[in-house]
């Protein structure tokens, strides 16, 4: 069974740091890119960051660029998100998700399947 | 404010058909990027539903279908069941933002 399990969430003060982890099982981890997607309480989904299969290419939403760093350790089947300079608006449930990539004649795109249950990050003083 | 626009809510009686639209701009759906759909049941993680506009993976009931006509994209659910009550999200790629974007989500209520 394909499974993604996040950990590392918690309560942190504004300006603080937190490192999230996601452990994958049930599939060949280094065959896939991975992403973090967050959901603020009662709100919709927001893509945060993505990384390709070997960590050589990373992307970030403008809202977290310069503050968050995505990385992976394929030997440990693990994905990480280092979050620095946290703000109240970063409060959310953070999901890791496997990127399923496909290419057409025009472009390569991806969708997310499956998703982990998420780890809650609360930024509050 | 989400990059992709969905109606906040839709509703229908059991057995009826509902559609959920997803509207974007010239840097995402209008640029020809595909749209994917997810279902989020209460208090659960999102679940992948439809890929590249209309492809339904095995395991997803054929009551769910996606369609695209030009820049108009929608998810249709026929034969509504109580278990379909959930939030539904569309997702695409945005070339200006260089990343994935989601719609704001549509809450489906089965009356």
Interface residues (C-beta under 8 A of the other chain):
Chain A: X35 X37 X44 X45 X46 X47 X50 X59 X60 X61 X62 X95 X100 X102 X106 X107 X109 X110 X111 X112 X113 X114 X115 X116 X117 X118
Chain B: X2 X32 X33 X34 X36 X38 X44 X45 X46 X47 X48 X51 X52 X57 X87 X89 X91 X93 X97 X98 X99 X100 X101 X102 X103 X104 X105
